Amino acid sequence: FRPDWLPADRVWRLVATASLAMADAAEEVAGLADRVVRLKWPNDLVVEGLDGGGVRKLAGLLGETTGLGTSRPQAIVGLGINADWAPSAFPPELVGSMTSLRAGSGEPCIPARG
């Protein structure tokens, strides 16, 4: 979109705002308590202690811009979340550093297709 109303030095707030909204949505979908999903600056969403483990990455966000300070500024926010990934399917090298909504809730987060 074209955030011509947003000063160039504040565009970072788009990703921060999207991150906080995504954290709230993730907690709602997985039935997690408020503030379990946290923002790890600058662009990761993490949870701590869901399964007795440490801090684990749940999602990542990335913001890109072009044309800031011109009459045609553009911004895009991309996001990726480990939603319905079963813990048994985590890559072995990432088991200790990642998690998913499914791991947090203990059940699938995406309804089965029927």
C-alpha positions as CSV (number, residue, x, y, z in Angstrom):
1,F,0.0,0.0,0.0
2,R,1.0,3.6,-0.2
3,P,1.5,5.2,3.2
4,D,1.8,8.8,2.1
5,W,0.5,9.9,5.5
6,L,3.3,8.1,7.4
7,P,6.7,9.9,7.8
8,A,9.6,7.9,6.6
9,D,11.2,7.8,10.0
10,R,8.1,6.0,11.4
11,V,7.5,3.3,8.7
12,W,9.1,0.7,11.0
13,R,5.9,1.0,13.1
14,L,4.0,-0.8,10.3
15,V,5.8,-4.1,11.1
16,A,5.7,-3.5,14.8
17,T,1.9,-3.0,14.7
18,A,1.4,-6.0,12.4
19,S,3.6,-8.1,14.8
20,L,1.5,-7.2,17.9
21,A,-1.8,-7.9,16.0
22,M,-0.4,-11.2,14.8
23,A,0.6,-12.1,18.4
24,D,-2.9,-11.5,19.6
25,A,-4.4,-13.5,16.7
26,A,-2.0,-16.4,17.3
27,E,-3.0,-16.5,21.0
28,E,-6.7,-16.5,20.1
29,V,-6.4,-19.2,17.4
30,A,-4.3,-21.5,19.6
31,G,-6.2,-20.8,22.8
32,L,-3.1,-19.4,24.6
33,A,-3.1,-17.0,27.5
34,D,-2.7,-13.3,26.8
35,R,0.9,-12.2,26.3
36,V,2.3,-15.7,25.8
37,V,3.4,-14.7,22.3
38,R,5.9,-11.9,22.4
39,L,7.7,-9.7,20.0
40,K,11.5,-10.3,19.8
41,W,12.8,-7.2,18.3
42,P,13.0,-6.5,15.4
43,N,11.0,-9.1,13.5
44,D,10.3,-12.3,15.3
45,L,7.4,-13.6,17.4
46,V,8.4,-16.0,20.1
47,V,7.0,-18.0,23.0
48,E,8.7,-19.1,26.2
49,G,8.0,-22.2,28.2
50,L,5.1,-23.6,26.3
51,D,6.4,-27.1,26.6
52,G,8.9,-26.5,29.4
53,G,11.4,-25.2,26.9
54,G,13.1,-21.9,26.5
55,V,12.4,-19.1,24.0
56,R,11.2,-20.5,20.7
57,K,10.4,-18.8,17.4
58,L,6.8,-19.0,16.3
59,A,6.8,-16.5,13.4
60,G,8.7,-13.8,11.5
61,L,7.7,-10.6,9.8
62,L,9.5,-8.5,7.3
63,G,8.8,-5.0,6.1
64,E,10.1,-3.6,2.8
65,T,9.7,-0.1,1.4
66,T,10.4,1.9,-1.7
67,G,10.0,5.5,-2.6
68,L,10.0,6.9,0.9
69,G,10.2,10.7,0.9
70,T,8.7,10.8,-2.6
71,S,5.1,11.3,-3.8
72,R,4.8,7.5,-4.3
73,P,5.9,5.7,-1.2
74,Q,5.2,2.0,-1.0
75,A,5.3,-0.4,1.9
76,I,4.7,-4.1,2.2
77,V,4.7,-6.3,5.3
78,G,5.3,-10.1,4.8
79,L,4.7,-12.6,7.5
80,G,5.2,-16.3,8.1
81,I,3.9,-18.3,11.0
82,N,4.4,-21.9,12.0
83,A,0.7,-22.7,12.3
84,D,-0.3,-26.3,12.0
85,W,3.1,-27.9,12.1
86,A,3.3,-31.0,14.4
87,P,6.3,-31.0,16.8
88,S,7.2,-34.5,15.5
89,A,7.7,-33.0,12.1
90,F,10.1,-30.1,13.1
91,P,13.5,-30.4,11.4
92,P,15.9,-32.0,13.9
93,E,18.3,-29.0,13.8
94,L,15.5,-26.6,14.8
95,V,13.6,-28.6,17.4
96,G,15.1,-26.6,20.3
97,S,14.5,-23.2,18.7
98,M,11.1,-23.3,17.0
99,T,7.5,-24.0,17.9
100,S,4.1,-23.8,16.2
101,L,0.5,-22.9,17.1
102,R,-0.3,-26.6,17.0
103,A,2.5,-27.3,19.5
104,G,1.2,-24.6,21.8
105,S,-2.4,-25.7,21.7
106,G,-1.9,-29.4,21.6
107,E,-4.2,-29.9,18.7
108,P,-4.5,-28.9,15.0
109,C,-5.2,-25.2,14.5
110,I,-6.6,-25.5,11.0
111,P,-9.9,-27.3,10.6
112,A,-9.7,-30.6,8.6
113,R,-11.1,-30.5,5.1
114,G,-14.0,-32.7,4.6
